[in-house]
Amino acid sequence: MRESIKSQDERFYSIHSRYYPLLRTIAQRRGIPYDEIDDVLQDAFLAFYEHYPLTWPDSKIRATLPPEIRTVSPFCSPQISVT
């Protein structure tokens, strides 16, 4: 049981660390006040964690994102252009 929890935590951390910089940049460019970005992203990751399996492959995770950012690589530089 502990191994299952550990692997879930590791998977969540992997998803979070992969998508957080991209989503933070998008939030900034969408005009979310700087002081609120971390709260908004925390709520978004919590909602994902509560509603979707952590075992999903990246392609399925990306399908939950809005269409205009599905094609942006989560591995690219945060200097992306998303409107």
Residue pairs with C-beta under 8 A, 6 or more apart in sequence:
8 54
11 54
11 55
12 45
12 49
12 54
15 45
15 48
15 54
15 61
16 45
18 58
18 74
18 75
19 61
19 74
20 41
20 45
21 74
21 78
22 69
22 72
22 74
22 76
22 78
22 80
23 41
23 44
24 37
24 41
24 78
25 78
25 79
25 80
25 82
26 69
26 82
27 37
27 40
27 41
28 34
28 37
29 82
29 83
32 40
48 61
48 64
52 61
52 64
58 74
62 70
63 70
68 82
68 83
69 82
72 80
72 82
